[in-house]
Each structure stands twice: as C-alpha cells, then as structure tokens.
C-alpha cells in the first residue's frame, strides 16, 4: 500500500505536489489504485 502523500514527500524530501503528480501518473497508467480520502 502506498504511503500517504505528505509522509512520502517528507521522507523523500520533495514537494508534496511532486508526489501527487507521480501518484496521478501511476494511477493513470494503472500501476496501482489509490483509496482516496479515508478520514
């Protein structure tokens, strides 16, 4: 399961927008699916 966006961004020391774009790209390529908001 992928890490939450902000946690991954912090670990990689990148902007959360970069992680969001990468997740979006992977989702579009059907590499994985995200669960969306689960709050």
ModelCIF file with pLDDT and N, C-alpha, C, O atoms, coordinates in Angstrom:
data_MODEL
#
_entry.id   MODEL 
#
_entity.id                         1 
_entity.type                       polymer 
_entity.pdbx_number_of_molecules   1 
#
_entity_poly.entity_id                      1 
_entity_poly.type                           'polypeptide(L)' 
_entity_poly.nstd_linkage                   no 
_entity_poly.nstd_monomer                   no 
_entity_poly.pdbx_seq_one_letter_code       
;(UNK)(UNK)(UNK)(UNK)(UNK)(UNK)(UNK)(UNK)(UNK)(UNK)(UNK)(UNK)(UNK)(UNK)(UNK)(UNK)
(UNK)(UNK)(UNK)(UNK)(UNK)(UNK)(UNK)(UNK)(UNK)(UNK)(UNK)(UNK)(UNK)(UNK)(UNK)(UNK)
(UNK)(UNK)(UNK)(UNK)(UNK)(UNK)(UNK)
;
_entity_poly.pdbx_seq_one_letter_code_can   XXXXXXXXXXXXXXXXXXXXXXXXXXXXXXXXXXXXXXX 
_entity_poly.pdbx_strand_id                 A 
#
loop_
_entity_poly_seq.entity_id 
_entity_poly_seq.num 
_entity_poly_seq.mon_id 
_entity_poly_seq.hetero 
1 1  UNK n 
1 2  UNK n 
1 3  UNK n 
1 4  UNK n 
1 5  UNK n 
1 6  UNK n 
1 7  UNK n 
1 8  UNK n 
1 9  UNK n 
1 10 UNK n 
1 11 UNK n 
1 12 UNK n 
1 13 UNK n 
1 14 UNK n 
1 15 UNK n 
1 16 UNK n 
1 17 UNK n 
1 18 UNK n 
1 19 UNK n 
1 20 UNK n 
1 21 UNK n 
1 22 UNK n 
1 23 UNK n 
1 24 UNK n 
1 25 UNK n 
1 26 UNK n 
1 27 UNK n 
1 28 UNK n 
1 29 UNK n 
1 30 UNK n 
1 31 UNK n 
1 32 UNK n 
1 33 UNK n 
1 34 UNK n 
1 35 UNK n 
1 36 UNK n 
1 37 UNK n 
1 38 UNK n 
1 39 UNK n 
#
_struct_asym.id          A 
_struct_asym.entity_id   1 
#
loop_
_ma_qa_metric.id 
_ma_qa_metric.mode 
_ma_qa_metric.name 
_ma_qa_metric.software_group_id 
_ma_qa_metric.type 
1 global pLDDT . pLDDT 
2 local  pLDDT . pLDDT 
#
_ma_qa_metric_global.metric_id      1 
_ma_qa_metric_global.metric_value   84.18 
_ma_qa_metric_global.model_id       1 
_ma_qa_metric_global.ordinal_id     1 
#
loop_
_ma_qa_metric_local.label_asym_id 
_ma_qa_metric_local.label_comp_id 
_ma_qa_metric_local.label_seq_id 
_ma_qa_metric_local.metric_id 
_ma_qa_metric_local.metric_value 
_ma_qa_metric_local.model_id 
_ma_qa_metric_local.ordinal_id 
A UNK 1  2 61.00 1 1  
A UNK 2  2 65.00 1 2  
A UNK 3  2 79.00 1 3  
A UNK 4  2 87.00 1 4  
A UNK 5  2 89.00 1 5  
A UNK 6  2 94.00 1 6  
A UNK 7  2 95.00 1 7  
A UNK 8  2 93.00 1 8  
A UNK 9  2 96.00 1 9  
A UNK 10 2 97.00 1 10 
A UNK 11 2 96.00 1 11 
A UNK 12 2 96.00 1 12 
A UNK 13 2 98.00 1 13 
A UNK 14 2 98.00 1 14 
A UNK 15 2 97.00 1 15 
A UNK 16 2 96.00 1 16 
A UNK 17 2 97.00 1 17 
A UNK 18 2 97.00 1 18 
A UNK 19 2 93.00 1 19 
A UNK 20 2 92.00 1 20 
A UNK 21 2 95.00 1 21 
A UNK 22 2 91.00 1 22 
A UNK 23 2 86.00 1 23 
A UNK 24 2 89.00 1 24 
A UNK 25 2 92.00 1 25 
A UNK 26 2 87.00 1 26 
A UNK 27 2 85.00 1 27 
A UNK 28 2 89.00 1 28 
A UNK 29 2 91.00 1 29 
A UNK 30 2 82.00 1 30 
A UNK 31 2 84.00 1 31 
A UNK 32 2 71.00 1 32 
A UNK 33 2 68.00 1 33 
A UNK 34 2 63.00 1 34 
A UNK 35 2 65.00 1 35 
A UNK 36 2 63.00 1 36 
A UNK 37 2 60.00 1 37 
A UNK 38 2 57.00 1 38 
A UNK 39 2 49.00 1 39 
#
loop_
_atom_site.group_PDB 
_atom_site.id 
_atom_site.type_symbol 
_atom_site.label_atom_id 
_atom_site.label_alt_id 
_atom_site.label_comp_id 
_atom_site.label_asym_id 
_atom_site.label_entity_id 
_atom_site.label_seq_id 
_atom_site.pdbx_PDB_ins_code 
_atom_site.Cartn_x 
_atom_site.Cartn_y 
_atom_site.Cartn_z 
_atom_site.occupancy 
_atom_site.B_iso_or_equiv 
_atom_site.pdbx_formal_charge 
_atom_site.auth_seq_id 
_atom_site.auth_comp_id 
_atom_site.auth_asym_id 
_atom_site.auth_atom_id 
_atom_site.pdbx_PDB_model_num 
ATOM 1   N N  . UNK A 1 1  ? 0.847   -1.171 0.000   1.00 61.00 ? 1  UNK A N  1 
ATOM 2   C CA . UNK A 1 1  ? 0.000   0.000  0.000   1.00 61.00 ? 1  UNK A CA 1 
ATOM 3   C C  . UNK A 1 1  ? 0.895   1.238  0.000   1.00 61.00 ? 1  UNK A C  1 
ATOM 4   O O  . UNK A 1 1  ? 1.859   1.303  0.762   1.00 61.00 ? 1  UNK A O  1 
ATOM 5   N N  . UNK A 1 2  ? 0.582   2.224  -0.852  1.00 65.00 ? 2  UNK A N  1 
ATOM 6   C CA . UNK A 1 2  ? 1.398   3.434  -0.893  1.00 65.00 ? 2  UNK A CA 1 
ATOM 7   C C  . UNK A 1 2  ? 1.284   4.233  0.408   1.00 65.00 ? 2  UNK A C  1 
ATOM 8   O O  . UNK A 1 2  ? 0.267   4.199  1.101   1.00 65.00 ? 2  UNK A O  1 
ATOM 9   N N  . UNK A 1 3  ? 2.349   4.940  0.703   1.00 79.00 ? 3  UNK A N  1 
ATOM 10  C CA . UNK A 1 3  ? 2.339   5.825  1.868   1.00 79.00 ? 3  UNK A CA 1 
ATOM 11  C C  . UNK A 1 3  ? 1.464   7.034  1.592   1.00 79.00 ? 3  UNK A C  1 
ATOM 12  O O  . UNK A 1 3  ? 1.246   7.397  0.436   1.00 79.00 ? 3  UNK A O  1 
ATOM 13  N N  . UNK A 1 4  ? 0.958   7.662  2.657   1.00 87.00 ? 4  UNK A N  1 
ATOM 14  C CA . UNK A 1 4  ? 0.246   8.927  2.454   1.00 87.00 ? 4  UNK A CA 1 
ATOM 15  C C  . UNK A 1 4  ? 1.163   9.933  1.757   1.00 87.00 ? 4  UNK A C  1 
ATOM 16  O O  . UNK A 1 4  ? 2.374   9.950  1.973   1.00 87.00 ? 4  UNK A O  1 
ATOM 17  N N  . UNK A 1 5  ? 0.565   10.750 0.935   1.00 89.00 ? 5  UNK A N  1 
ATOM 18  C CA . UNK A 1 5  ? 1.303   11.698 0.105   1.00 89.00 ? 5  UNK A CA 1 
ATOM 19  C C  . UNK A 1 5  ? 2.292   12.544 0.903   1.00 89.00 ? 5  UNK A C  1 
ATOM 20  O O  . UNK A 1 5  ? 3.464   12.626 0.538   1.00 89.00 ? 5  UNK A O  1 
ATOM 21  N N  . UNK A 1 6  ? 1.845   13.161 1.963   1.00 94.00 ? 6  UNK A N  1 
ATOM 22  C CA . UNK A 1 6  ? 2.737   14.053 2.724   1.00 94.00 ? 6  UNK A CA 1 
ATOM 23  C C  . UNK A 1 6  ? 3.855   13.291 3.427   1.00 94.00 ? 6  UNK A C  1 
ATOM 24  O O  . UNK A 1 6  ? 4.978   13.785 3.531   1.00 94.00 ? 6  UNK A O  1 
ATOM 25  N N  . UNK A 1 7  ? 3.548   12.095 3.906   1.00 95.00 ? 7  UNK A N  1 
ATOM 26  C CA . UNK A 1 7  ? 4.588   11.295 4.560   1.00 95.00 ? 7  UNK A CA 1 
ATOM 27  C C  . UNK A 1 7  ? 5.674   10.906 3.561   1.00 95.00 ? 7  UNK A C  1 
ATOM 28  O O  . UNK A 1 7  ? 6.864   10.987 3.865   1.00 95.00 ? 7  UNK A O  1 
ATOM 29  N N  . UNK A 1 8  ? 5.262   10.485 2.376   1.00 93.00 ? 8  UNK A N  1 
ATOM 30  C CA . UNK A 1 8  ? 6.235   10.124 1.350   1.00 93.00 ? 8  UNK A CA 1 
ATOM 31  C C  . UNK A 1 8  ? 7.061   11.332 0.931   1.00 93.00 ? 8  UNK A C  1 
ATOM 32  O O  . UNK A 1 8  ? 8.276   11.227 0.768   1.00 93.00 ? 8  UNK A O  1 
ATOM 33  N N  . UNK A 1 9  ? 6.407   12.483 0.754   1.00 96.00 ? 9  UNK A N  1 
ATOM 34  C CA . UNK A 1 9  ? 7.124   13.701 0.379   1.00 96.00 ? 9  UNK A CA 1 
ATOM 35  C C  . UNK A 1 9  ? 8.170   14.064 1.430   1.00 96.00 ? 9  UNK A C  1 
ATOM 36  O O  . UNK A 1 9  ? 9.286   14.458 1.092   1.00 96.00 ? 9  UNK A O  1 
ATOM 37  N N  . UNK A 1 10 ? 7.808   13.930 2.696   1.00 97.00 ? 10 UNK A N  1 
ATOM 38  C CA . UNK A 1 10 ? 8.748   14.229 3.778   1.00 97.00 ? 10 UNK A CA 1 
ATOM 39  C C  . UNK A 1 10 ? 9.930   13.273 3.742   1.00 97.00 ? 10 UNK A C  1 
ATOM 40  O O  . UNK A 1 10 ? 11.081  13.695 3.856   1.00 97.00 ? 10 UNK A O  1 
ATOM 41  N N  . UNK A 1 11 ? 9.648   11.993 3.586   1.00 96.00 ? 11 UNK A N  1 
ATOM 42  C CA . UNK A 1 11 ? 10.732  11.002 3.547   1.00 96.00 ? 11 UNK A CA 1 
ATOM 43  C C  . UNK A 1 11 ? 11.671  11.220 2.368   1.00 96.00 ? 11 UNK A C  1 
ATOM 44  O O  . UNK A 1 11 ? 12.882  11.034 2.488   1.00 96.00 ? 11 UNK A O  1 
ATOM 45  N N  . UNK A 1 12 ? 11.105  11.614 1.227   1.00 96.00 ? 12 UNK A N  1 
ATOM 46  C CA . UNK A 1 12 ? 11.923  11.817 0.029   1.00 96.00 ? 12 UNK A CA 1 
ATOM 47  C C  . UNK A 1 12 ? 12.500  13.221 -0.065  1.00 96.00 ? 12 UNK A C  1 
ATOM 48  O O  . UNK A 1 12 ? 13.317  13.516 -0.937  1.00 96.00 ? 12 UNK A O  1 
ATOM 49  N N  . UNK A 1 13 ? 12.056  14.091 0.858   1.00 98.00 ? 13 UNK A N  1 
ATOM 50  C CA . UNK A 1 13 ? 12.492  15.490 0.867   1.00 98.00 ? 13 UNK A CA 1 
ATOM 51  C C  . UNK A 1 13 ? 12.180  16.186 -0.453  1.00 98.00 ? 13 UNK A C  1 
ATOM 52  O O  . UNK A 1 13 ? 13.024  16.860 -1.043  1.00 98.00 ? 13 UNK A O  1 
ATOM 53  N N  . UNK A 1 14 ? 10.928  15.996 -0.900  1.00 98.00 ? 14 UNK A N  1 
ATOM 54  C CA . UNK A 1 14 ? 10.451  16.659 -2.114  1.00 98.00 ? 14 UNK A CA 1 
ATOM 55  C C  . UNK A 1 14 ? 9.136   17.353 -1.791  1.00 98.00 ? 14 UNK A C  1 
ATOM 56  O O  . UNK A 1 14 ? 8.545   17.131 -0.735  1.00 98.00 ? 14 UNK A O  1 
ATOM 57  N N  . UNK A 1 15 ? 8.691   18.188 -2.705  1.00 97.00 ? 15 UNK A N  1 
ATOM 58  C CA . UNK A 1 15 ? 7.439   18.903 -2.561  1.00 97.00 ? 15 UNK A CA 1 
ATOM 59  C C  . UNK A 1 15 ? 6.267   17.917 -2.674  1.00 97.00 ? 15 UNK A C  1 
ATOM 60  O O  . UNK A 1 15 ? 6.292   17.034 -3.531  1.00 97.00 ? 15 UNK A O  1 
ATOM 61  N N  . UNK A 1 16 ? 5.249   18.056 -1.826  1.00 96.00 ? 16 UNK A N  1 
ATOM 62  C CA . UNK A 1 16 ? 4.083   17.170 -1.931  1.00 96.00 ? 16 UNK A CA 1 
ATOM 63  C C  . UNK A 1 16 ? 3.425   17.184 -3.313  1.00 96.00 ? 16 UNK A C  1 
ATOM 64  O O  . UNK A 1 16 ? 2.837   16.185 -3.728  1.00 96.00 ? 16 UNK A O  1 
ATOM 65  N N  . UNK A 1 17 ? 3.520   18.310 -4.027  1.00 97.00 ? 17 UNK A N  1 
ATOM 66  C CA . UNK A 1 17 ? 2.959   18.373 -5.381  1.00 97.00 ? 17 UNK A CA 1 
ATOM 67  C C  . UNK A 1 17 ? 3.674   17.401 -6.323  1.00 97.00 ? 17 UNK A C  1 
ATOM 68  O O  . UNK A 1 17 ? 3.059   16.847 -7.234  1.00 97.00 ? 17 UNK A O  1 
ATOM 69  N N  . UNK A 1 18 ? 4.965   17.198 -6.098  1.00 97.00 ? 18 UNK A N  1 
ATOM 70  C CA . UNK A 1 18 ? 5.731   16.257 -6.905  1.00 97.00 ? 18 UNK A CA 1 
ATOM 71  C C  . UNK A 1 18 ? 5.227   14.836 -6.684  1.00 97.00 ? 18 UNK A C  1 
ATOM 72  O O  . UNK A 1 18 ? 5.060   14.071 -7.634  1.00 97.00 ? 18 UNK A O  1 
ATOM 73  N N  . UNK A 1 19 ? 4.990   14.493 -5.434  1.00 93.00 ? 19 UNK A N  1 
ATOM 74  C CA . UNK A 1 19 ? 4.475   13.165 -5.113  1.00 93.00 ? 19 UNK A CA 1 
ATOM 75  C C  . UNK A 1 19 ? 3.069   12.991 -5.681  1.00 93.00 ? 19 UNK A C  1 
ATOM 76  O O  . UNK A 1 19 ? 2.744   11.932 -6.219  1.00 93.00 ? 19 UNK A O  1 
ATOM 77  N N  . UNK A 1 20 ? 2.239   14.017 -5.565  1.00 92.00 ? 20 UNK A N  1 
ATOM 78  C CA . UNK A 1 20 ? 0.875   13.945 -6.096  1.00 92.00 ? 20 UNK A CA 1 
ATOM 79  C C  . UNK A 1 20 ? 0.898   13.708 -7.603  1.00 92.00 ? 20 UNK A C  1 
ATOM 80  O O  . UNK A 1 20 ? 0.109   12.919 -8.122  1.00 92.00 ? 20 UNK A O  1 
ATOM 81  N N  . UNK A 1 21 ? 1.796   14.386 -8.302  1.00 95.00 ? 21 UNK A N  1 
ATOM 82  C CA . UNK A 1 21 ? 1.901   14.212 -9.749  1.00 95.00 ? 21 UNK A CA 1 
ATOM 83  C C  . UNK A 1 21 ? 2.364   12.799 -10.094 1.00 95.00 ? 21 UNK A C  1 
ATOM 84  O O  . UNK A 1 21 ? 1.885   12.198 -11.056 1.00 95.00 ? 21 UNK A O  1 
ATOM 85  N N  . UNK A 1 22 ? 3.293   12.277 -9.307  1.00 91.00 ? 22 UNK A N  1 
ATOM 86  C CA . UNK A 1 22 ? 3.777   10.911 -9.545  1.00 91.00 ? 22 UNK A CA 1 
ATOM 87  C C  . UNK A 1 22 ? 2.667   9.899  -9.284  1.00 91.00 ? 22 UNK A C  1 
ATOM 88  O O  . UNK A 1 22 ? 2.472   8.979  -10.079 1.00 91.00 ? 22 UNK A O  1 
ATOM 89  N N  . UNK A 1 23 ? 1.933   10.057 -8.174  1.00 86.00 ? 23 UNK A N  1 
ATOM 90  C CA . UNK A 1 23 ? 0.807   9.162  -7.883  1.00 86.00 ? 23 UNK A CA 1 
ATOM 91  C C  . UNK A 1 23 ? -0.222  9.215  -9.013  1.00 86.00 ? 23 UNK A C  1 
ATOM 92  O O  . UNK A 1 23 ? -0.715  8.182  -9.466  1.00 86.00 ? 23 UNK A O  1 
ATOM 93  N N  . UNK A 1 24 ? -0.537  10.434 -9.462  1.00 89.00 ? 24 UNK A N  1 
ATOM 94  C CA . UNK A 1 24 ? -1.523  10.608 -10.534 1.00 89.00 ? 24 UNK A CA 1 
ATOM 95  C C  . UNK A 1 24 ? -1.067  9.888  -11.802 1.00 89.00 ? 24 UNK A C  1 
ATOM 96  O O  . UNK A 1 24 ? -1.858  9.209  -12.457 1.00 89.00 ? 24 UNK A O  1 
ATOM 97  N N  . UNK A 1 25 ? 0.202   10.038 -12.140 1.00 92.00 ? 25 UNK A N  1 
ATOM 98  C CA . UNK A 1 25 ? 0.744   9.385  -13.331 1.00 92.00 ? 25 UNK A CA 1 
ATOM 99  C C  . UNK A 1 25 ? 0.673   7.865  -13.214 1.00 92.00 ? 25 UNK A C  1 
ATOM 100 O O  . UNK A 1 25 ? 0.297   7.182  -14.167 1.00 92.00 ? 25 UNK A O  1 
ATOM 101 N N  . UNK A 1 26 ? 1.034   7.339  -12.048 1.00 87.00 ? 26 UNK A N  1 
ATOM 102 C CA . UNK A 1 26 ? 0.981   5.892  -11.841 1.00 87.00 ? 26 UNK A CA 1 
ATOM 103 C C  . UNK A 1 26 ? -0.454  5.377  -11.878 1.00 87.00 ? 26 UNK A C  1 
ATOM 104 O O  . UNK A 1 26 ? -0.717  4.298  -12.409 1.00 87.00 ? 26 UNK A O  1 
ATOM 105 N N  . UNK A 1 27 ? -1.374  6.144  -11.318 1.00 85.00 ? 27 UNK A N  1 
ATOM 106 C CA . UNK A 1 27 ? -2.783  5.764  -11.333 1.00 85.00 ? 27 UNK A CA 1 
ATOM 107 C C  . UNK A 1 27 ? -3.311  5.729  -12.766 1.00 85.00 ? 27 UNK A C  1 
ATOM 108 O O  . UNK A 1 27 ? -4.033  4.807  -13.145 1.00 85.00 ? 27 UNK A O  1 
ATOM 109 N N  . UNK A 1 28 ? -2.946  6.739  -13.559 1.00 89.00 ? 28 UNK A N  1 
ATOM 110 C CA . UNK A 1 28 ? -3.387  6.805  -14.954 1.00 89.00 ? 28 UNK A CA 1 
ATOM 111 C C  . UNK A 1 28 ? -2.845  5.644  -15.772 1.00 89.00 ? 28 UNK A C  1 
ATOM 112 O O  . UNK A 1 28 ? -3.495  5.182  -16.710 1.00 89.00 ? 28 UNK A O  1 
ATOM 113 N N  . UNK A 1 29 ? -1.661  5.175  -15.419 1.00 91.00 ? 29 UNK A N  1 
ATOM 114 C CA . UNK A 1 29 ? -1.054  4.029  -16.116 1.00 91.00 ? 29 UNK A CA 1 
ATOM 115 C C  . UNK A 1 29 ? -1.507  2.701  -15.531 1.00 91.00 ? 29 UNK A C  1 
ATOM 116 O O  . UNK A 1 29 ? -1.064  1.634  -15.956 1.00 91.00 ? 29 UNK A O  1 
ATOM 117 N N  . UNK A 1 30 ? -2.402  2.786  -14.543 1.00 82.00 ? 30 UNK A N  1 
ATOM 118 C CA . UNK A 1 30 ? -2.977  1.619  -13.880 1.00 82.00 ? 30 UNK A CA 1 
ATOM 119 C C  . UNK A 1 30 ? -1.913  0.747  -13.213 1.00 82.00 ? 30 UNK A C  1 
ATOM 120 O O  . UNK A 1 30 ? -2.036  -0.477 -13.164 1.00 82.00 ? 30 UNK A O  1 
ATOM 121 N N  . UNK A 1 31 ? -0.851  1.409  -12.695 1.00 84.00 ? 31 UNK A N  1 
ATOM 122 C CA . UNK A 1 31 ? 0.180   0.695  -11.951 1.00 84.00 ? 31 UNK A CA 1 
ATOM 123 C C  . UNK A 1 31 ? -0.371  0.319  -10.576 1.00 84.00 ? 31 UNK A C  1 
ATOM 124 O O  . UNK A 1 31 ? -0.071  -0.752 -10.049 1.00 84.00 ? 31 UNK A O  1 
ATOM 125 N N  . UNK A 1 32 ? -1.179  1.212  -10.001 1.00 71.00 ? 32 UNK A N  1 
ATOM 126 C CA . UNK A 1 32 ? -1.867  0.926  -8.744  1.00 71.00 ? 32 UNK A CA 1 
ATOM 127 C C  . UNK A 1 32 ? -3.074  1.832  -8.621  1.00 71.00 ? 32 UNK A C  1 
ATOM 128 O O  . UNK A 1 32 ? -3.221  2.799  -9.369  1.00 71.00 ? 32 UNK A O  1 
ATOM 129 N N  . UNK A 1 33 ? -3.932  1.510  -7.673  1.00 68.00 ? 33 UNK A N  1 
ATOM 130 C CA . UNK A 1 33 ? -5.097  2.321  -7.392  1.00 68.00 ? 33 UNK A CA 1 
ATOM 131 C C  . UNK A 1 33 ? -4.938  2.923  -5.996  1.00 68.00 ? 33 UNK A C  1 
ATOM 132 O O  . UNK A 1 33 ? -4.366  2.302  -5.100  1.00 68.00 ? 33 UNK A O  1 
ATOM 133 N N  . UNK A 1 34 ? -5.449  4.129  -5.830  1.00 63.00 ? 34 UNK A N  1 
ATOM 134 C CA . UNK A 1 34 ? -5.435  4.741  -4.502  1.00 63.00 ? 34 UNK A CA 1 
ATOM 135 C C  . UNK A 1 34 ? -6.819  4.617  -3.885  1.00 63.00 ? 34 UNK A C  1 
ATOM 136 O O  . UNK A 1 34 ? -7.820  4.483  -4.589  1.00 63.00 ? 34 UNK A O  1 
ATOM 137 N N  . UNK A 1 35 ? -6.859  4.664  -2.577  1.00 65.00 ? 35 UNK A N  1 
ATOM 138 C CA . UNK A 1 35 ? -8.121  4.525  -1.854  1.00 65.00 ? 35 UNK A CA 1 
ATOM 139 C C  . UNK A 1 35 ? -8.818  5.860  -1.685  1.00 65.00 ? 35 UNK A C  1 
ATOM 140 O O  . UNK A 1 35 ? -9.965  5.898  -1.241  1.00 65.00 ? 35 UNK A O  1 
ATOM 141 N N  . UNK A 1 36 ? -8.162  6.949  -2.024  1.00 63.00 ? 36 UNK A N  1 
ATOM 142 C CA . UNK A 1 36 ? -8.759  8.267  -1.851  1.00 63.00 ? 36 UNK A CA 1 
ATOM 143 C C  . UNK A 1 36 ? -8.765  8.639  -0.367  1.00 63.00 ? 36 UNK A C  1 
ATOM 144 O O  . UNK A 1 36 ? -8.001  8.092  0.428   1.00 63.00 ? 36 UNK A O  1 
ATOM 145 N N  . UNK A 1 37 ? -9.630  9.567  -0.016  1.00 60.00 ? 37 UNK A N  1 
ATOM 146 C CA . UNK A 1 37 ? -9.731  10.030 1.366   1.00 60.00 ? 37 UNK A CA 1 
ATOM 147 C C  . UNK A 1 37 ? -10.399 8.959  2.211   1.00 60.00 ? 37 UNK A C  1 
ATOM 148 O O  . UNK A 1 37 ? -11.462 8.444  1.862   1.00 60.00 ? 37 UNK A O  1 
ATOM 149 N N  . UNK A 1 38 ? -9.765  8.636  3.319   1.00 57.00 ? 38 UNK A N  1 
ATOM 150 C CA . UNK A 1 38 ? -10.364 7.676  4.241   1.00 57.00 ? 38 UNK A CA 1 
ATOM 151 C C  . UNK A 1 38 ? -10.366 8.246  5.644   1.00 57.00 ? 38 UNK A C  1 
ATOM 152 O O  . UNK A 1 38 ? -9.844  7.629  6.573   1.00 57.00 ? 38 UNK A O  1 
ATOM 153 N N  . UNK A 1 39 ? -10.945 9.407  5.799   1.00 49.00 ? 39 UNK A N  1 
ATOM 154 C CA . UNK A 1 39 ? -10.947 10.070 7.092   1.00 49.00 ? 39 UNK A CA 1 
ATOM 155 C C  . UNK A 1 39 ? -12.243 9.946  7.820   1.00 49.00 ? 39 UNK A C  1 
ATOM 156 O O  . UNK A 1 39 ? -12.380 10.462 8.930   1.00 49.00 ? 39 UNK A O  1 
#
